Amino acid sequence: MVAAYTVGLLVAVAGLIIGFMAIVRERDDLHRILLTDLAEVLALVLIALVATDLAEALILPGLVVGISELMAVSEVYIAKEGLKRPHTEPAFHIEVMDSAPAILALILVAYGIVLSGFTGGAVAAVGAVFYFMCRDHAERFELIETVSGYAWVIWIVAFFVFMFLPQYWLFGVMMAG
């Protein structure tokens, strides 16, 4: 077990050193940002090697922030390169796809809130993703980013409810979900 931990630690540290050397040598700002995301993932690997509850508490928000940074960089790259897809009409229209996504998404989001925790968040996110995939979203990333920001703030408030008002733990769990 110790040998596996040592090997994992050496690989992560070597990856971080290579990543930081690449950041120093890279001249394009966009590539520097991408290499910074790579270094962030390797830092999360180092945290995961600790394998404690605190490490898990640090990894989940770190992954969320990393994914949001990657989405932001992708948006910058799409705008910089002018890679917008032309809007095309679907080949056929299914009537049930007009009303079903809203109902099923509402059920999934409500069930995810009741479940709470990581599993509840995953179920609620599946509901939101299902809704946006079934609708013609027309590249409304601003709406997704806004909702994600509000959800992040609610999650932080729920954390403070747990810390400073433990008698309202159920309210905090529902907010975190």
Secondary structure, DSSP 8 states (H G I E B T S, - for coil): -HHHHHHHHHHHHHHHHHHHHHHHH---HHHHHHHHHHHHHHHHHHHHHH-SHHHHHHHHHHHHHHHHHHHHHHHHHHHHHT--------SS--THHHHHHHHHHHHHHHHHHHH-HHHHHHHHHHHHHHHHHHS--TT-HHHHHHHHHHHHHHHHHHHHHHHH-GGGHHHHHHHH-
